[in-house]
Amino acid sequence: MQPLTNRAKKLEKKPMTLAERAYLPAIFQGLSITMRHFFMKKATVRYPEEVRPFSPIFRGLHVLKRDEQGRERCTACGLCAVACPAEAITMVAGERKKGEEGLYREEKYAISYEVNMLRCIFCGLCEEACPKAAVYLQADKMAPPRFERDEFIYGKDRLVEPVDPSKRSERGIQLTPEQAEALRNKMVQQPA
Amino acid sequence: MELPTLGWQSIVIFVVFAVSLLIATYCTYAERVIAAFLQDRVGPDRAGPYGLAQPLADAVKMFTKEEFFPGGANKALFVFGPCLAMITALMSSAVIPFGNNLSFGNNAFFLQGIEVNIGMLWVFGVVSLGVYGVMIGGWASNNKFSLLGAIRAASQNISYELAMGLSLIAVLMISGTLSLREITLQQSSEGAFVWQDIFNWNIMKQPLGFIIFLVCAFAETNRTPFDLPECETELVGGYHTEYSSMKLGLYLFSEYVNIFVVSAVMSVLYFGGFNFPFQYELRDWLASSQGWELASAQNLITALGTLLLFGKIFAFIFFFMWIRWTLPRFRYDQLMRLGWTILIPLAVINILITGGLITFGVIK
């Protein structure tokens, strides 16, 4: 028969030598192997204290970004919901009133914006679809486990970025030039 | 028997009992840590510093689990099985000499529970009673798989006890006594050249016998590669399939006590017990040039010897665990073939060789 690869090895079944039949040399070989492992570096990550670094292309929990003046960027255009293959995103659009210019960037904004984390497949198509650079999947935060199903529907209270920039997620998210500058200043002040 | 001696003996027995239990407790922890280290993991490290409270947590778990009795089981025997396993495991440590004598004033005290001249027979007699624990437990479970597992375990224990006893006979031929204390003292040598101590250890005279004894010890304590009694794939869980909560805990725990005892027996029989090299040189040096009293120098030697004996025991316990996480389990027919067609003839040959060497005066 034609071999599939050239890696095939022909095995011969020879009668065992005395050393092989005595069994003890093989035991000592095995013992030496396990003893070497005794001193090897451990693969364990002690989880709550130690966190394994995320991959640079990791896509985690959604965030709704604010702009440099702290206004919500989302304009409730619905493109993310259209792009979502799992149909996890729903939103209700509303019109900005007078005096709310400091809260919302555009005249239209999302009154409610919900992501169902049970449906979401974290594909990232929403952040590609967003024309206002408002929705991102954070690179350093996972959607945490919950006990109840309704707790997996994330509303604006849990999605919108905090106003305080120091409380915001820092890794892997496209920042506005001002935010990047602020972050750079912060890192210069406290070199890691 | 005088009262102080009796009081001292009860203290020693209590201490030996407590130490056996403590060591067995921490064997469960050590087993998990060593298993983890050999597999490049970390092991239990949550309960207490370095996970040292882990045995406590395990015990709490065991005690709070549901107590389950299978339908139609003989309740009294069902409870008696694990008790018997535990009792026999603990009883055998009474005759092991954990140290030489301590002297206070005119009284000399032995660091040994009971000094009897049938020490070795006692250990073997008690250990062979342990089979009843397994057998009763398996039978009282009213479960065919448990019964099959118990029969397997019992036949394995009995088969390997034969080879174990035969390998021991060669040691007894050299020593001429059954007293463990006498056997230990014979392995020391006063006034000989410095490394004589190690050459006096029975391992030097009985290397083959020691290997047979070691293999049988693995089988007797139901440790890998001979842990056939607890085969998950073939017999659900072996003889303790139906056991739950602390009754199962006692079975598992008695295994660790057995490991401790058999390690102690091996250290005493083959590795010189509480003797260590240079002990008499150290004593004489302390007495002559350091101005110590001979009695207190001897006490120090005794204390050091006890520590070293425990060092030897711990080394054996580690070896047991090292083997466990290295070798896969034997098949049952392989196990029986090894016991009956290899180990027993080898032990008989060892007896013949020893007898010949003694006859021709090569070893005393």
Interface residues (C-beta under 8 A of the other chain):
Chain A: L24 I27 G30 L31 I33 T34 M35 H37 F38 M40 K41 K42 A43 T44 R46
Chain B: I34 F37 L38 Q39 D40 R41 V42 D45 I211 W322 I323 W325 T326 L327
